[in-house]
Amino acid sequence: MLSVQILLPAFLACLVLAPLLSYLGMHVLARGVIFIDIALAQLAALGAAAGSYFGVEPQTQASYFWSFGFAVAGAALMAGARGLGERVPQEALIGIVYAVASALTVLVANALPHGDEEIKTALVGNLLTASYDEVAVVAVVAVVVGAVHVALRHRFLTLSFEPDKAAAAGWRAGWWEFALYVTFGLVITGAVQVVGVLLVFSFLIVPAALSALFSVQLRTRLAIAWLVGPLVSLVGLVISFRYDLPTGATIVVVFGALLAPALAVVALLPNARGAVSGAAPR
């Protein structure tokens, strides 16, 4: 009973975050901007550290707004850089943003009384100490962002999977891209404070990548991703609790352990490959 009481809030947080983040990860894969999620997550962590430097208590509403503000600034920068693709690839700018944000987080944390703990928390979170109130906040944000994506799914999916069609229709891609990245920032800001940068990245990319190995159909990919995320989270939580390991880091390693055999299956059984064409998923 004690283990259930400890693990349940953490599992509920994963259950809320994994489906939405894995769906957003499909947009990331389609756009080829793989590291934008970890860059935005690191900016959110930098915002929380900056808030702490100015006396804001961690994991409070004020801390959330600090994180979100930094994430939105990053979203604007990355959306604005889309037009520089011929001279400077967008992925290069994303990498620079991540590196600078990481370095600034270390510098700011170095000035804090418990800076080492701040850095560790930013990376791997405090999942086992998550409260039901924190899970509820994350759930509300996830519902809001999910509703936005349902309402605007035609725009967002077309821009990600069929950009030529969007361009032919005369859509203002820059503004829509900024809107997409802001929704990323909303989710990531809350997620980083609970699960950390590394697990946010894993939730976004690994289930989406696994599903892409076996199908080009969006609904099938979603089904695979939505199954993988919660199951891996549960296994990682149990292992971390049983062996007293850092929870976020353990779940990330379990994700990696699952990806290896999946790649082997695809390599050894060509018929298992779902991604056989470049067509947009449906």
C-alpha positions in Angstrom: 0.0 0.0 0.0 2.9 2.4 0.8 4.4 1.8 -2.6 1.1 2.5 -4.3 0.7 5.7 -2.4 4.1 6.8 -3.5 4.0 5.7 -7.1 0.4 6.6 -8.0 0.9 10.5 -8.3 4.0 9.9 -10.3 2.3 7.4 -12.6 -0.7 9.7 -13.1 1.7 12.5 -14.1 3.2 10.2 -16.7 -0.2 9.1 -17.8 -1.2 12.7 -18.4 2.0 13.8 -20.1 3.0 10.8 -22.2 0.1 10.9 -24.7 0.2 14.6 -25.4 4.0 14.9 -25.6 4.2 11.8 -27.9 1.7 13.4 -30.2 3.6 16.7 -30.3 6.7 14.6 -30.9 5.2 13.5 -34.2 5.1 17.1 -35.3 8.8 17.4 -34.3 9.8 14.4 -36.4 7.7 15.5 -39.4 9.4 19.0 -39.3 12.9 17.6 -38.8 13.6 19.8 -35.8 14.4 17.0 -33.4 16.0 19.1 -30.7 13.4 21.9 -30.5 11.7 20.2 -27.6 14.8 19.8 -25.5 15.8 23.3 -26.3 12.4 24.7 -25.1 12.6 22.4 -22.1 16.0 23.8 -21.2 14.8 27.3 -21.6 11.9 26.5 -19.2 14.4 25.2 -16.7 16.5 28.3 -17.2 13.4 30.4 -16.5 12.8 28.5 -13.3 16.4 29.0 -12.2 16.2 32.7 -13.0 13.1 33.0 -11.0 14.8 31.3 -8.0 17.7 33.8 -8.4 15.2 36.7 -8.0 13.6 35.1 -4.9 10.7 33.1 -6.5 9.9 29.9 -4.8 10.4 26.8 -7.0 7.2 25.0 -8.3 4.9 27.9 -7.6 2.7 29.8 -10.0 5.2 32.6 -10.2 7.9 30.1 -11.1 5.7 28.6 -13.8 5.3 32.1 -15.4 9.0 32.6 -15.3 9.6 29.3 -17.1 6.8 29.9 -19.6 8.1 33.4 -20.4 11.5 32.0 -21.3 9.9 29.2 -23.4 7.8 31.7 -25.3 10.8 33.8 -26.1 12.5 30.7 -27.4 9.5 29.8 -29.5 9.5 33.3 -31.1 13.2 33.0 -31.9 12.9 29.5 -33.4 9.8 30.4 -35.5 11.5 33.5 -36.8 14.6 31.5 -37.8 12.6 29.4 -40.2 13.3 31.7 -43.1 17.0 31.5 -42.5 17.1 27.8 -43.6 19.2 28.4 -46.8 21.9 30.2 -44.8 21.7 28.7 -41.3 19.7 25.5 -40.8 17.0 25.9 -38.1 18.3 22.9 -36.3 21.7 24.6 -36.0 20.1 27.6 -34.2 18.1 25.2 -32.0 21.3 23.5 -30.9 22.9 26.9 -30.1 19.9 27.9 -28.1 20.0 24.6 -26.1 23.8 25.0 -25.5 23.5 28.6 -24.3 20.4 27.9 -22.2 22.2 25.0 -20.5 25.3 27.1 -19.8 23.2 29.9 -18.4 21.3 27.5 -16.2 24.6 26.3 -14.7 25.8 29.9 -14.2 22.5 31.0 -12.5 22.3 27.8 -10.4 25.9 28.4 -9.3 24.8 31.6 -7.6 22.0 29.8 -5.7 22.4 28.3 -2.2 21.4 24.8 -3.5 22.6 25.2 -7.1 23.7 21.6 -7.6 20.2 20.4 -6.5 18.6 22.9 -8.9 20.6 21.5 -11.8 19.8 17.9 -10.9 16.1 18.7 -10.5 16.0 20.5 -13.9 17.5 17.4 -15.6 15.6 14.5 -14.0 12.8 16.2 -12.0 11.2 15.1 -8.8 8.7 12.6 -10.1 8.4 10.5 -7.0 7.7 13.5 -4.8 5.0 14.9 -7.2 1.8 15.9 -5.4 -1.7 15.4 -6.6 -2.0 19.2 -6.9 1.0 19.3 -9.3 -0.5 16.5 -11.3 -3.8 18.4 -11.5 -2.1 21.5 -12.8 -0.3 19.5 -15.5 -3.6 17.8 -16.4 -5.4 21.1 -16.8 -2.6 22.4 -19.1 -2.6 19.2 -21.1 -6.4 19.4 -21.6 -6.2 23.0 -22.8 -3.4 22.3 -25.2 -5.1 19.1 -26.4 -8.3 21.0 -27.1 -6.3 23.6 -29.1 -4.7 20.9 -31.2 -8.1 19.2 -31.8 -9.6 22.5 -32.9 -6.7 23.5 -35.1 -5.6 20.0 -36.2 -6.1 20.6 -39.9 -3.7 23.6 -39.8 -1.1 22.1 -37.6 -1.0 18.7 -39.3 -0.9 20.2 -42.8 1.9 22.6 -41.8 3.9 19.7 -40.3 3.2 16.9 -42.8 2.3 18.7 -46.0 4.2 22.1 -45.9 4.0 22.5 -49.7 0.2 22.3 -49.5 0.2 25.0 -46.8 2.5 27.2 -48.8 0.3 26.8 -51.9 -2.7 27.9 -49.9 -0.9 31.0 -48.8 -0.9 30.3 -45.1 1.4 32.5 -42.9 3.6 29.6 -41.8 5.7 31.7 -39.5 2.8 32.7 -37.3 1.3 29.2 -37.2 4.7 27.8 -36.4 5.0 30.2 -33.5 1.5 29.2 -32.3 2.5 25.5 -32.4 5.7 26.2 -30.5 3.8 28.2 -27.8 1.6 25.1 -27.2 4.8 23.1 -26.8 6.0 25.7 -24.3 2.8 25.5 -22.3 3.1 21.7 -21.9 6.8 21.6 -21.5 6.9 24.3 -18.8 4.7 22.4 -16.5 6.3 19.0 -17.4 9.9 20.1 -16.7 9.0 21.1 -13.2 7.7 17.6 -12.5 9.7 15.2 -14.7 12.7 17.1 -15.8 14.3 18.0 -19.1 15.5 14.5 -20.1 12.2 12.8 -19.5 10.3 15.5 -21.4 12.6 14.9 -24.4 12.1 11.1 -24.1 8.3 11.4 -23.9 8.3 13.6 -27.0 10.7 11.7 -29.2 11.0 8.0 -28.3 7.3 6.9 -28.6 6.9 9.0 -31.8 10.1 7.4 -33.2 9.1 3.9 -32.2 5.6 4.3 -33.8 7.2 5.7 -37.0 9.2 2.5 -37.4 6.1 0.4 -37.8 3.5 2.6 -39.5 2.8 5.7 -41.6 -0.8 5.9 -40.5 -1.2 8.7 -37.9 -3.9 6.8 -36.0 -1.8 3.7 -35.8 1.2 5.6 -34.7 -0.8 7.4 -32.0 -2.1 4.0 -30.7 1.5 2.6 -30.5 2.9 5.8 -28.9 0.0 6.0 -26.4 0.6 2.4 -25.4 4.4 2.7 -25.1 4.6 5.9 -23.0 2.5 4.8 -20.0 3.9 1.2 -20.1 7.5 2.3 -20.1 6.7 4.9 -17.4 5.2 2.2 -15.2 8.1 -0.2 -15.6 10.6 2.6 -14.9 8.8 3.8 -11.8 8.7 0.2 -10.4 12.4 -0.3 -11.1 13.4 3.1 -9.6 11.3 2.4 -6.5 12.5 -1.1 -6.1 16.2 -0.3 -6.4 16.2 3.3 -5.1 17.2 4.9 -8.4 16.6 8.4 -9.7 13.1 8.0 -11.3 13.3 10.3 -14.3 16.7 8.9 -15.3 15.5 5.3 -14.9 12.5 5.8 -17.2 14.7 7.4 -19.8 17.0 4.3 -19.7 14.0 2.0 -20.1 12.9 4.0 -23.1 16.4 3.4 -24.6 16.3 -0.3 -23.7 13.0 -0.6 -25.6 14.2 1.3 -28.7 17.2 -1.1 -29.3 15.1 -4.3 -29.9 12.6 -2.3 -31.9 15.4 -1.2 -34.3 16.6 -4.8 -34.4 13.1 -6.1 -35.4 12.9 -3.5 -38.2 16.4 -4.4 -39.4 15.8 -8.1 -39.4 12.2 -8.2 -40.5 11.8 -5.8 -43.5 8.0 -6.6 -43.6 7.7 -5.0 -40.2 8.7 -1.6 -41.6 5.7 0.7 -41.7 7.6 3.8 -42.8 8.0 2.8 -46.4 7.1 6.0 -48.1 7.3 9.7 -47.5 3.5 10.2 -47.6 1.9 12.3 -44.8 0.3 10.1 -42.1 -3.5 10.0 -41.8 
